[in-house]
Amino acid sequence: MSTSQNHSPRRIKHATRRTRARVVDSVPVKKRRIFLVDGHPVTREGLTTLIQREEDLEVCGAVGSPAEAISSIQVSQPDLLITDMSIPGRNGIEFLKDIHAVLPSLPVLVLSMHDETFYAERALRSGARGYLMKEASPERLMEVIRMVLNGGSFVSPRISARLVDAAIGRRPRGSTSPIEKLSDREFEVFQHIGNGRSTKEIAGTLNLSPKTVDVHRGRIKQKLQIRDAISLLHHAVRWVETQCPQG
């Protein structure tokens, strides 16, 4: 009995297709590399676990402070940086500006517990491509990560509306705090005051002269309608305790 039917052109063609399909399936997916900067070890580990579950994503580094970050990022060459706004040893806005100055093409996503009303617009102006609150679901986080990796930007609908209002010269919706009137530098000084730092300490951290810090203090008092240094200190401390969750 002839066995030519077992090797017919049609059977060979189908077998070839199956072989090609197996080869295609076996090609590893090129993973996008993500670097994490967060001062809380539990948060870093949790984010690492979430991201490592994704077939197309991987964590290539995770550190707890800006001092460790820049050199490590330059070595690992990630596709995306995820950072908090509250990190040890450096103000979040300052860190974003540092990253943007050294690695201007690196996309940065801010993932933070800090109120987006006060921080999101400042983060975007400082070089971030997106701002997401940590209360977001894991699914939403992965969606935003891929959005930023693919060249997009992300802010919540509330912040998007505020940005549009600002662009057309309309008073931003939900603008209720005079703290929003502070410039980025004044805002940084205000946060340092709230963390109990002296004028000399603030000057050293921000690479400013004490005289310049005093000028910023004066402008802050004027914008917040605060009369003296003691009142400014109390106001700043209360604000930091309210807006900056401790952990």
Secondary structure, 3 states (H helix, E strand, C coil): CCCHHHHCHHHHHHHHHHHHHHHHHHCCCCCEEEEEECCCHHHHHHHHHHHHCCCCEEEEEEECCHHHHHHHHHHHCCCEEEECCEECCEEHHHHHHHHHHHCCCCCEEEEECCCHHHHHHHHHHCCCCEEEECCCCHHHHHHHHHHHHCCCCECCHHHHHHHHHHHCCCCCCCCCCHHHHCCHHHHHHHHHHHCCCCHHHHHHHHCCCHHHHHHHHHHHHHHHCCCCHHHHHHHHHHHHHHHCCCC
